[in-house]
């Protein structure tokens, strides 16, 4: 899980014609190999994409929680340091 200052680079990719053709070929192959219609194979792929998005959403939430916890620790340390400085001045 990536944390603040240790985030893995994002994988940006755009869809080009070659990727689209490859995708169509892959879906056709899945449909043929499993004996389902092309529509069913596409729907199954859509369901897998929804599952992937849900997993990413959960992972992002975990990362956010971890980072916010880290910020909380930093703020607590800063508050304690300021309090110690104030107490030393008294």
Secondary structure, 3 states (H helix, E strand, C coil): CCCCCCCCCCCCCCCCHHHHHHHHHHHHHHHHHHCCCHHHHHHHHHHHHHHHHHHHHHHHHHHHHHHHHHHHHHHHHHHHHHHHHHHHHC
